[in-house]
Amino acid sequence: MSPPNDALLDAETRDRLHYATGVLLDAGDFTAEQTYHRGRLTRALAYLHGVGTVAGLHVSHHEGTEPEHEELRVSAGLALDPFGRLVEVPTDACLKLDRWYWQEPLELADFGVFTPAEYRLSPDAAGYPPTGVVADLFLRFLQCERGKTPAFAAGPFDAMDAVVASRLRDGYELRLVPRSTAYPPPEVPKSPFPDPVDEPDPVQRRIKLRQVIFNAWRGSREQELAKLWSDTFIPASLLTDPAQPDLKMRDPAWVFLARVVIGATDVEDVRGTEVRPTRQGAVYVDNDLRPFSLSTAALARWMGVF
């Protein structure tokens, strides 16, 4: 069963409910009330703080005593997605790396074997294998139904015992996606704001900064979705959904967390009916490529205000 669609994707609004004595309310009114307040909050967070990691979410590799125990571990933390929604991972999350590597939906063609020049890691990266498979780890907001409560049957049904979810939890989804030879690892998109190193002249830096701010408006939700669906950094498998009439993922607001290099060679390895590049060498996790959403306190400390 697929998770329910987030109302913010369809009904972000600037219209608030107007109450008066004797007004009749239904479920749509309460949904509109929630959507208004959530929409205003997420709009503010998206534009004031930007997309990226807010706290935690450090990705690390753990060997384990057996291959099936090897895992990537994402520490508990918080991120802001492109729509400004808070994506919270309340406890450490683990991804079994060997199980992922050999999972049936993936094929040999999904795994490219690359050299360090093709990894596109951060400038200070060190300790990575001489050749390897590259995979990118993404996080997104995912709401989940919780509990059941009695309700009137909806649609062409007549039932006295119909139930609906009593709560919607703000959850999350993690996806590790390999980069193939046909679609090698791309560069991580850079911040649109000018880098002081690239522009040492403070006058020109202010001019460029203002220009970026003038061009920062992303338009309506439809325009934001269209931009995400055309994003060439996010893997196509995270943007498409065969269950949708237009084949587009209803919620493509992914947050990039880390680039993982799994030591491997071009020699083929076979396990049952599955074929993969032979793993050889270390697993390197680059946490520094991701975007960060900095708090005011962090910026003040960085600037030496206190």
GUVORO-677974 format. One record per residue: residue number from 1; x, y, z of N, C-alpha, C in turn; residue in three letters. Coordinates in pm, whole numbers, plus 50000, padded with zeros to 5 digits. Layout:
BEGIN
(NUM; (X; Y; Z); (X; Y; Z); (X; Y; Z); "ALA");
...
This chain:
BEGIN
(1; (50085; 49880; 50000); (50000; 50000; 50000); (50088; 50125; 50000); "MET");
(2; (50067; 50214; 49904); (50150; 50334; 49894); (50110; 50434; 50001); "SER");
(3; (50206; 50515; 50048); (50174; 50615; 50151); (50084; 50724; 50095); "PRO");
(4; (50004; 50789; 50179); (49917; 50896; 50130); (49998; 51015; 50082); "PRO");
(5; (49945; 51085; 49982); (50013; 51203; 49931); (50009; 51316; 50034); "ASN");
(6; (50117; 51389; 50040); (50122; 51504; 50130); (50038; 51616; 50070); "ASP");
(7; (49945; 51670; 50149); (49857; 51775; 50099); (49934; 51898; 50052); "ALA");
(8; (50054; 51920; 50104); (50133; 52036; 50063); (50172; 52032; 49916); "LEU");
(9; (50177; 51912; 49858); (50215; 51902; 49717); (50106; 51956; 49626); "LEU");
(10; (49981; 51951; 49670); (49869; 51988; 49585); (49802; 52118; 49625); "ASP");
(11; (49808; 52152; 49752); (49720; 52259; 49801); (49792; 52361; 49886); "ALA");
(12; (49915; 52395; 49850); (49980; 52503; 49924); (49900; 52631; 49898); "GLU");
(13; (49862; 52699; 50000); (49770; 52811; 49984); (49806; 52927; 50075); "THR");
(14; (49766; 53045; 50033); (49779; 53164; 50117); (49644; 53201; 50180); "ARG");
(15; (49543; 53117; 50156); (49409; 53142; 50210); (49393; 53073; 50345); "ASP");
(16; (49355; 53153; 50447); (49327; 53099; 50578); (49177; 53075; 50594); "ARG");
(17; (49141; 52978; 50675); (49001; 52954; 50705); (48945; 53072; 50785); "LEU");
(18; (48823; 53109; 50752); (48756; 53215; 50827); (48642; 53152; 50905); "HIS");
(19; (48648; 53165; 51038); (48550; 53102; 51125); (48441; 53202; 51165); "TYR");
(20; (48323; 53148; 51184); (48212; 53228; 51237); (48117; 53133; 51309); "ALA");
(21; (48043; 53186; 51406); (47949; 53102; 51482); (47845; 53043; 51387); "THR");
(22; (47829; 52911; 51395); (47728; 52844; 51315); (47779; 52790; 51183); "GLY");
(23; (47906; 52817; 51150); (47962; 52764; 51025); (47981; 52613; 51038); "VAL");
(24; (47941; 52538; 50936); (47958; 52394; 50934); (48097; 52359; 50880); "LEU");
(25; (48166; 52270; 50947); (48301; 52231; 50908); (48304; 52083; 50875); "LEU");
(26; (48388; 52047; 50778); (48408; 51905; 50747); (48558; 51877; 50743); "ASP");
(27; (48595; 51754; 50706); (48735; 51715; 50707); (48820; 51804; 50617); "ALA");
(28; (48763; 51847; 50504); (48839; 51932; 50413); (48880; 52064; 50475); "GLY");
(29; (48795; 52118; 50563); (48828; 52244; 50630); (48945; 52226; 50726); "ASP");
(30; (48945; 52117; 50801); (49055; 52094; 50894); (49186; 52065; 50820); "PHE");
(31; (49176; 51995; 50707); (49295; 51972; 50625); (49348; 52104; 50572); "THR");
(32; (49257; 52192; 50528); (49298; 52323; 50478); (49365; 52405; 50588); "ALA");
(33; (49314; 52395; 50711); (49374; 52466; 50824); (49517; 52420; 50848); "GLU");
(34; (49537; 52287; 50849); (49672; 52233; 50868); (49764; 52273; 50752); "GLN");
(35; (49711; 52263; 50630); (49792; 52291; 50512); (49838; 52435; 50508); "THR");
(36; (49750; 52527; 50549); (49790; 52668; 50550); (49909; 52692; 50642); "TYR");
(37; (49898; 52644; 50767); (50005; 52669; 50864); (50133; 52594; 50824); "HIS");
(38; (50120; 52471; 50778); (50238; 52397; 50733); (50301; 52466; 50612); "ARG");
(39; (50217; 52513; 50521); (50269; 52578; 50401); (50345; 52706; 50430); "GLY");
(40; (50293; 52787; 50521); (50363; 52911; 50557); (50496; 52881; 50625); "ARG");
(41; (50495; 52779; 50714); (50618; 52743; 50784); (50722; 52689; 50687); "LEU");
(42; (50682; 52598; 50600); (50779; 52539; 50508); (50830; 52642; 50409); "THR");
(43; (50745; 52733; 50367); (50790; 52838; 50274); (50898; 52922; 50341); "ARG");
(44; (50877; 52958; 50466); (50976; 53038; 50538); (51107; 52960; 50555); "ALA");
(45; (51098; 52833; 50596); (51219; 52754; 50618); (51296; 52734; 50489); "LEU");
(46; (51225; 52710; 50380); (51292; 52685; 50252); (51372; 52807; 50205); "ALA");
(47; (51313; 52925; 50221); (51380; 53045; 50170); (51479; 53105; 50269); "TYR");
(48; (51454; 53090; 50398); (51544; 53148; 50497); (51664; 53059; 50527); "LEU");
(49; (51646; 52927; 50518); (51752; 52836; 50560); (51801; 52744; 50447); "HIS");
(50; (51721; 52722; 50345); (51765; 52641; 50232); (51763; 52492; 50259); "GLY");
(51; (51785; 52415; 50155); (51782; 52270; 50164); (51914; 52217; 50221); "VAL");
(52; (51906; 52108; 50296); (52030; 52045; 50344); (52020; 51992; 50485); "GLY");
(53; (52133; 51943; 50532); (52143; 51885; 50667); (52142; 51997; 50772); "THR");
(54; (52056; 51983; 50871); (52048; 52078; 50982); (52129; 52029; 51100); "VAL");
(55; (52115; 51899; 51131); (52187; 51841; 51245); (52198; 51690; 51224); "ALA");
(56; (52310; 51633; 51267); (52327; 51488; 51259); (52333; 51437; 51117); "GLY");
(57; (52277; 51315; 51095); (52269; 51249; 50965); (52406; 51215; 50907); "LEU");
(58; (52503; 51193; 50995); (52636; 51152; 50949); (52629; 51007; 50900); "HIS");
(59; (52687; 50982; 50783); (52684; 50848; 50723); (52820; 50781; 50746); "VAL");
(60; (52818; 50659; 50797); (52942; 50586; 50825); (52929; 50442; 50779); "SER");
(61; (53044; 50379; 50756); (53048; 50240; 50710); (53096; 50152; 50824); "HIS");
(62; (53029; 50038; 50843); (53065; 49944; 50948); (53077; 49805; 50887); "HIS");
(63; (53194; 49743; 50906); (53225; 49615; 50841); (53136; 49501; 50889); "GLU");
(64; (53133; 49474; 51019); (53062; 49357; 51071); (53149; 49233; 51062); "GLY");
(65; (53114; 49132; 51138); (53192; 49008; 51140); (53160; 48917; 51022); "THR");
(66; (53042; 48933; 50963); (53000; 48855; 50846); (52954; 48951; 50737); "GLU");
(67; (52960; 48908; 50608); (52916; 48997; 50500); (52775; 49052; 50520); "PRO");
(68; (52685; 48967; 50573); (52547; 49014; 50591); (52533; 49118; 50702); "GLU");
(69; (52638; 49133; 50783); (52634; 49232; 50891); (52691; 49368; 50848); "HIS");
(70; (52754; 49374; 50732); (52811; 49500; 50684); (52699; 49600; 50659); "GLU");
(71; (52719; 49724; 50702); (52611; 49822; 50687); (52662; 49964; 50673); "GLU");
(72; (52577; 50046; 50613); (52592; 50190; 50617); (52499; 50240; 50726); "LEU");
(73; (52551; 50326; 50812); (52471; 50375; 50924); (52454; 50526; 50913); "ARG");
(74; (52329; 50570; 50919); (52297; 50713; 50918); (52257; 50752; 51059); "VAL");
(75; (52332; 50842; 51119); (52301; 50883; 51256); (52173; 50965; 51260); "SER");
(76; (52109; 50964; 51375); (51986; 51041; 51392); (52011; 51188; 51361); "ALA");
(77; (51913; 51253; 51306); (51933; 51393; 51273); (51814; 51455; 51203); "GLY");
(78; (51838; 51572; 51146); (51731; 51654; 51089); (51781; 51721; 50962); "LEU");
(79; (51693; 51728; 50862); (51726; 51797; 50736); (51607; 51879; 50691); "ALA");
(80; (51632; 51972; 50601); (51526; 52048; 50534); (51524; 52006; 50388); "LEU");
(81; (51405; 51971; 50338); (51397; 51930; 50198); (51371; 52051; 50109); "ASP");
(82; (51369; 52036; 49977); (51352; 52153; 49888); (51224; 52231; 49910); "PRO");
(83; (51122; 52169; 49970); (50998; 52240; 49997); (50997; 52303; 50136); "PHE");
(84; (51105; 52284; 50213); (51112; 52340; 50347); (51054; 52251; 50455); "GLY");
(85; (51020; 52127; 50421); (50968; 52035; 50523); (51082; 51979; 50607); "ARG");
(86; (51056; 51964; 50737); (51153; 51902; 50826); (51150; 51752; 50806); "LEU");
(87; (51265; 51694; 50777); (51277; 51549; 50761); (51361; 51499; 50878); "VAL");
(88; (51295; 51432; 50970); (51362; 51389; 51094); (51386; 51239; 51093); "GLU");
(89; (51511; 51201; 51121); (51547; 51061; 51143); (51568; 51049; 51294); "VAL");
(90; (51470; 50999; 51368); (51476; 51006; 51515); (51579; 50915; 51579); "PRO");
(91; (51612; 50804; 51514); (51714; 50712; 51566); (51806; 50672; 51452); "THR");
(92; (51922; 50616; 51486); (52014; 50573; 51381); (51945; 50477; 51285); "ASP");
(93; (51969; 50495; 51156); (51912; 50408; 51054); (52025; 50331; 50986); "ALA");
(94; (51998; 50203; 50957); (52102; 50116; 50899); (52056; 50061; 50764); "CYS");
(95; (52151; 50051; 50672); (52127; 49991; 50542); (52227; 49878; 50525); "LEU");
(96; (52179; 49755; 50511); (52265; 49640; 50494); (52329; 49645; 50355); "LYS");
(97; (52460; 49672; 50351); (52526; 49700; 50225); (52534; 49577; 50134); "LEU");
(98; (52567; 49461; 50189); (52577; 49341; 50106); (52440; 49304; 50049); "ASP");
(99; (52336; 49315; 50130); (52201; 49285; 50081); (52160; 49381; 49972); "ARG");
(100; (52191; 49510; 49991); (52160; 49611; 49889); (52236; 49581; 49760); "TRP");
(101; (52363; 49547; 49771); (52448; 49526; 49654); (52395; 49413; 49565); "TYR");
(102; (52338; 49310; 49629); (52293; 49193; 49555); (52141; 49185; 49539); "TRP");
(103; (52070; 49292; 49568); (51924; 49287; 49559); (51880; 49266; 49415); "GLN");
(104; (51771; 49196; 49399); (51726; 49151; 49267); (51685; 49264; 49172); "GLU");
(105; (51619; 49371; 49219); (51580; 49474; 49121); (51698; 49537; 49048); "PRO");
(106; (51816; 49536; 49108); (51934; 49592; 49042); (51995; 49491; 48947); "LEU");
(107; (52062; 49542; 48843); (52129; 49458; 48744); (52273; 49503; 48730); "GLU");
(108; (52352; 49420; 48661); (52493; 49452; 48641); (52511; 49588; 48572); "LEU");
(109; (52421; 49618; 48478); (52431; 49744; 48404); (52410; 49867; 48492); "ALA");
(110; (52349; 49847; 48610); (52327; 49960; 48700); (52453; 50003; 48773); "ASP");
(111; (52556; 49918; 48770); (52680; 49945; 48843); (52794; 49979; 48747); "PHE");
(112; (52843; 50101; 48756); (52963; 50136; 48683); (53084; 50122; 48774); "GLY");
(113; (53197; 50087; 48717); (53322; 50081; 48793); (53406; 50200; 48748); "VAL");
(114; (53439; 50288; 48842); (53501; 50414; 48808); (53639; 50428; 48872); "PHE");
(115; (53715; 50526; 48823); (53846; 50559; 48878); (53832; 50683; 48966); "THR");
(116; (53933; 50714; 49050); (53922; 50830; 49140); (53888; 50961; 49070); "PRO");
(117; (53938; 50980; 48948); (53907; 51104; 48876); (53759; 51115; 48844); "ALA");
(118; (53691; 51001; 48839); (53549; 50999; 48806); (53459; 50998; 48928); "GLU");
(119; (53517; 50977; 49047); (53436; 50973; 49169); (53369; 51108; 49197); "TYR");
(120; (53440; 51217; 49166); (53393; 51354; 49195); (53366; 51371; 49345); "ARG");
(121; (53470; 51344; 49424); (53460; 51358; 49569); (53500; 51498; 49612); "LEU");
(122; (53488; 51525; 49740); (53526; 51655; 49794); (53678; 51672; 49786); "SER");
(123; (53728; 51796; 49783); (53872; 51821; 49763); (53962; 51753; 49867); "PRO");
(124; (53916; 51739; 49989); (53999; 51682; 50096); (53982; 51532; 50111); "ASP");
(125; (53914; 51467; 50019); (53889; 51323; 50030); (54021; 51246; 50022); "ALA");
(126; (54032; 51139; 50101); (54151; 51055; 50102); (54112; 50917; 50155); "ALA");
(127; (54188; 50815; 50113); (54163; 50680; 50161); (54062; 50602; 50080); "GLY");
(128; (54023; 50652; 49965); (53926; 50583; 49880); (53996; 50475; 49797); "TYR");
(129; (53923; 50375; 49749); (53984; 50265; 49672); (54028; 50311; 49534); "PRO");
(130; (54121; 50237; 49468); (54171; 50276; 49336); (54067; 50265; 49226); "PRO");
(131; (53974; 50173; 49237); (53859; 50163; 49148); (53739; 50122; 49232); "THR");
(132; (53621; 50161; 49188); (53506; 50125; 49269); (53373; 50163; 49209); "GLY");
(133; (53269; 50107; 49268); (53131; 50141; 49237); (53094; 50266; 49317); "VAL");
(134; (53024; 50357; 49253); (52982; 50481; 49320); (52831; 50479; 49338); "VAL");
(135; (52786; 50508; 49460); (52643; 50516; 49490); (52617; 50641; 49573); "ALA");
(136; (52505; 50705; 49548); (52467; 50825; 49622); (52349; 50794; 49714); "ASP");
(137; (52356; 50848; 49836); (52252; 50825; 49936); (52163; 50948; 49947); "LEU");
(138; (52032; 50925; 49935); (51934; 51033; 49939); (51832; 51008; 50050); "PHE");
(139; (51774; 51118; 50097); (51673; 51116; 50202); (51554; 51200; 50156); "LEU");
(140; (51433; 51157; 50191); (51317; 51241; 50162); (51209; 51226; 50269); "ARG");
(141; (51120; 51324; 50271); (51005; 51325; 50361); (50905; 51221; 50315); "PHE");
(142; (50848; 51146; 50409); (50747; 51045; 50377); (50649; 51036; 50492); "LEU");
(143; (50524; 51070; 50467); (50426; 51061; 50575); (50364; 50921; 50578); "GLN");
(144; (50339; 50874; 50699); (50292; 50737; 50720); (50165; 50739; 50805); "CYS");
(145; (50069; 50657; 50767); (49946; 50646; 50844); (49972; 50571; 50973); "GLU");
(146; (49908; 50618; 51081); (49925; 50557; 51213); (49789; 50538; 51278); "ARG");
(147; (49766; 50418; 51332); (49643; 50392; 51405); (49519; 50391; 51317); "GLY");
(148; (49406; 50353; 51375); (49279; 50348; 51304); (49170; 50409; 51392); "LYS");
(149; (49074; 50473; 51326); (48959; 50529; 51398); (48835; 50513; 51311); "THR");
(150; (48719; 50491; 51369); (48596; 50475; 51289); (48565; 50600; 51208); "PRO");
(151; (48508; 50578; 51089); (48471; 50690; 51002); (48363; 50645; 50906); "ALA");
(152; (48296; 50741; 50842); (48200; 50706; 50737); (48276; 50649; 50618); "PHE");
(153; (48218; 50552; 50550); (48280; 50495; 50432); (48290; 50601; 50322); "ALA");
(154; (48401; 50602; 50250); (48422; 50698; 50142); (48409; 50628; 50008); "ALA");
(155; (48365; 50704; 49906); (48354; 50647; 49773); (48227; 50563; 49757); "GLY");
(156; (48224; 50475; 49657); (48103; 50395; 49630); (48091; 50276; 49723); "PRO");
(157; (48095; 50304; 49853); (48089; 50196; 49951); (47981; 50227; 50055); "PHE");
(158; (47927; 50122; 50111); (47827; 50135; 50217); (47867; 50040; 50329); "ASP");
(159; (47932; 50095; 50431); (47981; 50011; 50539); (47961; 50082; 50672); "ALA");
(160; (47928; 50005; 50774); (47909; 50060; 50907); (48036; 50048; 50992); "MET");
(161; (48137; 49976; 50939); (48258; 49954; 51018); (48381; 50010; 50948); "ASP");
(162; (48362; 50114; 50866); (48476; 50174; 50795); (48568; 50242; 50896); "ALA");
(163; (48697; 50239; 50863); (48797; 50304; 50948); (48892; 50384; 50860); "VAL");
(164; (48957; 50482; 50919); (49062; 50559; 50853); (49178; 50574; 50950); "VAL");
(165; (49291; 50619; 50898); (49407; 50644; 50985); (49373; 50754; 51084); "ALA");
(166; (49410; 50736; 51209); (49382; 50837; 51311); (49492; 50943; 51319); "SER");
(167; (49612; 50910; 51269); (49724; 51003; 51271); (49806; 50988; 51143); "ARG");
(168; (49878; 51096; 51108); (49976; 51091; 51000); (50111; 51130; 51060); "LEU");
(169; (50206; 51039; 51054); (50338; 51066; 51111); (50431; 51121; 51004); "ARG");
(170; (50508; 51223; 51039); (50611; 51275; 50950); (50729; 51178; 50954); "ASP");
(171; (50739; 51092; 50855); (50846; 50993; 50850); (50952; 51028; 50748); "GLY");
(172; (51027; 50927; 50704); (51135; 50951; 50610); (51161; 50825; 50527); "TYR");
(173; (51232; 50842; 50419); (51275; 50731; 50335); (51420; 50755; 50294); "GLU");
(174; (51502; 50649; 50302); (51641; 50655; 50258); (51657; 50568; 50134); "LEU");
(175; (51730; 50617; 50035); (51754; 50538; 49914); (51901; 50554; 49872); "ARG");
(176; (51967; 50439; 49853); (52104; 50436; 49803); (52097; 50393; 49657); "LEU");
(177; (52147; 50478; 49566); (52132; 50454; 49423); (52269; 50447; 49356); "VAL");
(178; (52300; 50336; 49286); (52429; 50326; 49218); (52432; 50412; 49092); "PRO");
(179; (52550; 50459; 49059); (52570; 50534; 48935); (52624; 50437; 48830); "ARG");
(180; (52564; 50438; 48711); (52603; 50345; 48606); (52703; 50407; 48511); "SER");
(181; (52762; 50324; 48425); (52856; 50374; 48324); (52786; 50469; 48229); "THR");
(182; (52659; 50440; 48198); (52583; 50527; 48108); (52553; 50662; 48172); "ALA");
(183; (52541; 50664; 48305); (52514; 50788; 48378); (52614; 50800; 48493); "TYR");
(184; (52738; 50839; 48461); (52845; 50843; 48563); (52816; 50945; 48672); "PRO");
(185; (52891; 50937; 48782); (52867; 51028; 48895); (52876; 51175; 48854); "PRO");
(186; (52769; 51251; 48870); (52774; 51394; 48837); (52832; 51476; 48950); "PRO");
(187; (52870; 51595; 48919); (52912; 51687; 49024); (52792; 51728; 49108); "GLU");
(188; (52814; 51742; 49238); (52707; 51786; 49326); (52680; 51934; 49300); "VAL");
(189; (52554; 51974; 49283); (52523; 52115; 49256); (52580; 52206; 49364); "PRO");
(190; (52636; 52316; 49321); (52695; 52412; 49414); (52590; 52512; 49462); "LYS");
(191; (52620; 52574; 49573); (52533; 52679; 49625); (52528; 52795; 49526); "SER");
(192; (52411; 52855; 49507); (52402; 52970; 49415); (52466; 53096; 49471); "PRO");
(193; (52492; 53099; 49601); (52548; 53218; 49662); (52698; 53229; 49633); "PHE");
(194; (52749; 53349; 49611); (52890; 53365; 49574); (52986; 53321; 49683); "PRO");
(195; (53094; 53258; 49643); (53196; 53212; 49736); (53296; 53326; 49759); "ASP");
(196; (53324; 53363; 49884); (53420; 53471; 49910); (53557; 53444; 49848); "PRO");
(197; (53594; 53317; 49835); (53724; 53284; 49776); (53726; 53319; 49628); "VAL");
(198; (53614; 53296; 49560); (53606; 53326; 49416); (53593; 53475; 49389); "ASP");
(199; (53537; 53549; 49485); (53519; 53693; 49466); (53569; 53767; 49589); "GLU");
(200; (53701; 53798; 49593); (53758; 53864; 49712); (53713; 54009; 49730); "PRO");
(201; (53670; 54074; 49621); (53628; 54214; 49630); (53492; 54221; 49701); "ASP");
(202; (53485; 54282; 49820); (53358; 54286; 49895); (53247; 54360; 49822); "PRO");
(203; (53281; 54462; 49744); (53177; 54536; 49672); (53112; 54447; 49566); "VAL");
(204; (53197; 54380; 49487); (53143; 54289; 49385); (53070; 54171; 49447); "GLN");
(205; (53118; 54125; 49563); (53053; 54014; 49629); (52911; 54052; 49673); "ARG");
(206; (52895; 54176; 49724); (52763; 54221; 49763); (52670; 54234; 49642); "ARG");
(207; (52727; 54282; 49531); (52647; 54295; 49409); (52598; 54158; 49362); "ILE");
(208; (52688; 54061; 49362); (52651; 53926; 49318); (52552; 53861; 49414); "LYS");
(209; (52570; 53887; 49543); (52480; 53831; 49643); (52339; 53886; 49624); "LEU");
(210; (52326; 54015; 49603); (52194; 54074; 49580); (52130; 54017; 49454); "ARG");
(211; (52211; 53995; 49350); (52157; 53941; 49226); (52103; 53800; 49245); "GLN");
(212; (52175; 53721; 49325); (52127; 53586; 49355); (51994; 53593; 49430); "VAL");
(213; (51982; 53686; 49524); (51858; 53702; 49600); (51744; 53744; 49508); "ILE");
(214; (51770; 53836; 49416); (51667; 53879; 49321); (51618; 53762; 49235); "PHE");
(215; (51706; 53667; 49207); (51671; 53554; 49119); (51628; 53429; 49197); "ASN");
(216; (51612; 53442; 49330); (51591; 53324; 49413); (51447; 53273; 49415); "ALA");
(217; (51353; 53354; 49368); (51214; 53311; 49374); (51192; 53190; 49283); "TRP");
(218; (51132; 53083; 49339); (51116; 52958; 49263); (50976; 52939; 49206); "ARG");
(219; (50888; 53034; 49231); (50756; 53028; 49170); (50659; 52940; 49246); "GLY");
(220; (50559; 52892; 49175); (50452; 52812; 49235); (50499; 52671; 49264); "SER");
(221; (50415; 52594; 49335); (50449; 52455; 49363); (50465; 52376; 49233); "ARG");
(222; (50380; 52404; 49135); (50393; 52335; 49006); (50528; 52362; 48942); "GLU");
(223; (50575; 52485; 48951); (50705; 52520; 48894); (50819; 52455; 48972); "GLN");
(224; (50804; 52447; 49105); (50905; 52381; 49186); (50913; 52232; 49153); "GLU");
(225; (50798; 52168; 49138); (50796; 52026; 49103); (50857; 52003; 48965); "LEU");
(226; (50824; 52089; 48870); (50878; 52074; 48734); (51031; 52083; 48736); "ALA");
(227; (51085; 52173; 48819); (51230; 52186; 48829); (51293; 52062; 48889); "LYS");
(228; (51228; 52004; 48991); (51281; 51882; 49052); (51276; 51765; 48954); "LEU");
(229; (51168; 51752; 48880); (51154; 51642; 48785); (51258; 51651; 48673); "TRP");
(230; (51309; 51770; 48646); (51409; 51787; 48541); (51551; 51794; 48596); "SER");
(231; (51567; 51773; 48726); (51699; 51778; 48790); (51785; 51662; 48740); "ASP");
(232; (51900; 51693; 48684); (51988; 51589; 48630); (52079; 51527; 48734); "THR");
(233; (52085; 51585; 48854); (52168; 51525; 48959); (52096; 51411; 49028); "PHE");
(234; (51967; 51426; 49052); (51889; 51320; 49116); (51872; 51205; 49017); "ILE");
(235; (51904; 51081; 49055); (51890; 50967; 48963); (51747; 50953; 48912); "PRO");
(236; (51734; 50908; 48787); (51602; 50896; 48725); (51511; 50803; 48804); "ALA");
(237; (51568; 50702; 48869); (51486; 50606; 48944); (51418; 50671; 49063); "SER");
(238; (51467; 50787; 49108); (51406; 50859; 49220); (51305; 50963; 49173); "LEU");
(239; (51293; 50979; 49042); (51203; 51080; 48987); (51086; 51019; 48911); "LEU");
(240; (51088; 50889; 48890); (50983; 50823; 48813); (50906; 50724; 48900); "THR");
(241; (50779; 50706; 48865); (50692; 50611; 48935); (50598; 50548; 48832); "ASP");
(242; (50619; 50420; 48798); (50535; 50355; 48697); (50387; 50353; 48734); "PRO");
(243; (50354; 50369; 48862); (50215; 50365; 48905); (50140; 50494; 48874); "ALA");
(244; (50213; 50600; 48840); (50150; 50728; 48811); (50121; 50741; 48661); "GLN");
(245; (50010; 50802; 48623); (49976; 50816; 48480); (50084; 50887; 48398); "PRO");
(246; (50149; 50987; 48459); (50253; 51060; 48387); (50393; 51005; 48416); "ASP");
(247; (50399; 50895; 48492); (50525; 50827; 48527); (50617; 50911; 48616); "LEU");
(248; (50566; 51020; 48673); (50649; 51107; 48756); (50626; 51076; 48904); "LYS");
(249; (50735; 51074; 48979); (50726; 51057; 49124); (50647; 51172; 49183); "MET");
(250; (50544; 51140; 49262); (50460; 51246; 49316); (50537; 51340; 49407); "ARG");
(251; (50633; 51286; 49481); (50709; 51369; 49575); (50858; 51349; 49551); "ASP");
(252; (50917; 51428; 49460); (51058; 51409; 49423); (51155; 51496; 49503); "PRO");
(253; (51115; 51541; 49622); (51195; 51636; 49700); (51301; 51563; 49782); "ALA");
(254; (51403; 51510; 49714); (51510; 51435; 49780); (51620; 51528; 49831); "TRP");
(255; (51682; 51487; 49940); (51795; 51559; 49998); (51918; 51469; 49988); "VAL");
(256; (52023; 51517; 49927); (52146; 51439; 49911); (52223; 51436; 50043); "PHE");
(257; (52266; 51314; 50083); (52339; 51298; 50210); (52486; 51264; 50191); "LEU");
(258; (52518; 51169; 50105); (52658; 51125; 50097); (52683; 51051; 49967); "ALA");
(259; (52809; 51054; 49925); (52856; 50972; 49812); (52939; 50858; 49868); "ARG");
(260; (52904; 50736; 49828); (52968; 50616; 49879); (53044; 50548; 49766); "VAL");
(261; (53173; 50522; 49788); (53255; 50450; 49690); (53284; 50312; 49747); "VAL");
(262; (53240; 50209; 49676); (53259; 50070; 49717); (53367; 50009; 49630); "ILE");
(263; (53479; 49976; 49692); (53590; 49920; 49615); (53546; 49800; 49531); "GLY");
(264; (53575; 49803; 49400); (53534; 49697; 49309); (53619; 49700; 49183); "ALA");
(265; (53617; 49589; 49109); (53689; 49578; 48981); (53590; 49541; 48871); "THR");
(266; (53640; 49544; 48747); (53556; 49509; 48632); (53528; 49359; 48622); "ASP");
(267; (53601; 49279; 48697); (53579; 49134; 48694); (53441; 49103; 48750); "VAL");
(268; (53366; 49018; 48681); (53230; 48986; 48724); (53228; 48882; 48835); "GLU");
(269; (53140; 48905; 48931); (53117; 48812; 49041); (52973; 48761; 49030); "ASP");
(270; (52952; 48633; 49056); (52821; 48572; 49039); (52774; 48516; 49173); "VAL");
(271; (52650; 48547; 49207); (52587; 48490; 49326); (52445; 48448; 49285); "ARG");
(272; (52423; 48318; 49270); (52295; 48270; 49220); (52276; 48314; 49076); "GLY");
(273; (52168; 48388; 49052); (52141; 48439; 48918); (52187; 48583; 48900); "THR");
(274; (52242; 48642; 49005); (52283; 48782; 49001); (52431; 48795; 48968); "GLU");
(275; (52465; 48898; 48889); (52603; 48927; 48849); (52635; 49070; 48889); "VAL");
(276; (52752; 49088; 48951); (52794; 49219; 48996); (52944; 49236; 48974); "ARG");
(277; (52993; 49361; 48974); (53138; 49381; 48978); (53195; 49321; 49107); "PRO");
(278; (53312; 49257; 49095); (53373; 49194; 49212); (53419; 49299; 49311); "THR");
(279; (53371; 49289; 49434); (53412; 49384; 49536); (53556; 49358; 49578); "ARG");
(280; (53632; 49466; 49586); (53773; 49455; 49626); (53819; 49591; 49675); "GLN");
(281; (53862; 49598; 49799); (53909; 49724; 49855); (53811; 49782; 49955); "GLY");
(282; (53843; 49901; 50001); (53769; 49965; 50109); (53639; 50026; 50060); "ALA");
(283; (53557; 50067; 50157); (53436; 50145; 50130); (53460; 50285; 50185); "VAL");
(284; (53446; 50385; 50100); (53472; 50523; 50141); (53341; 50602; 50137); "TYR");
(285; (53314; 50678; 50243); (53194; 50759; 50252); (53234; 50906; 50257); "VAL");
(286; (53185; 50984; 50160); (53213; 51127; 50156); (53091; 51203; 50206); "ASP");
(287; (53101; 51256; 50328); (52992; 51332; 50389); (52998; 51481; 50358); "ASN");
(288; (53108; 51526; 50297); (53130; 51670; 50282); (53071; 51729; 50155); "ASP");
(289; (53020; 51646; 50065); (52962; 51698; 49941); (52821; 51752; 49961); "LEU");
(290; (52756; 51708; 50065); (52614; 51741; 50085); (52592; 51889; 50110); "ARG");
(291; (52471; 51939; 50085); (52437; 52076; 50126); (52405; 52079; 50275); "PRO");
(292; (52436; 52189; 50339); (52406; 52209; 50481); (52314; 52328; 50498); "PHE");
(293; (52221; 52317; 50592); (52133; 52428; 50627); (52181; 52481; 50762); "SER");
(294; (52249; 52593; 50759); (52314; 52644; 50880); (52219; 52727; 50965); "LEU");
(295; (52229; 52706; 51095); (52150; 52786; 51188); (52214; 52924; 51206); "SER");
(296; (52135; 53018; 51258); (52188; 53151; 51285); (52302; 53145; 51386); "THR");
(297; (52290; 53059; 51486); (52395; 53046; 51587); (52526; 52995; 51524); "ALA");
(298; (52516; 52899; 51430); (52636; 52848; 51365); (52702; 52956; 51280); "ALA");
(299; (52622; 53032; 51207); (52677; 53140; 51124); (52743; 53247; 51211); "LEU");
(300; (52678; 53282; 51322); (52735; 53384; 51410); (52869; 53339; 51467); "ALA");
(301; (52877; 53213; 51504); (53003; 53161; 51559); (53111; 53158; 51453); "ARG");
(302; (53072; 53118; 51330); (53167; 53110; 51221); (53223; 53249; 51188); "TRP");
(303; (53138; 53352; 51199); (53179; 53489; 51166); (53249; 53556; 51284); "MET");
(304; (53256; 53488; 51399); (53324; 53544; 51514); (53243; 53648; 51588); "GLY");
(305; (53109; 53645; 51574); (53025; 53741; 51644); (53031; 53715; 51795); "VAL");
(306; (53037; 53587; 51834); (53052; 53554; 51976); (53131; 53425; 51988); "PHE");
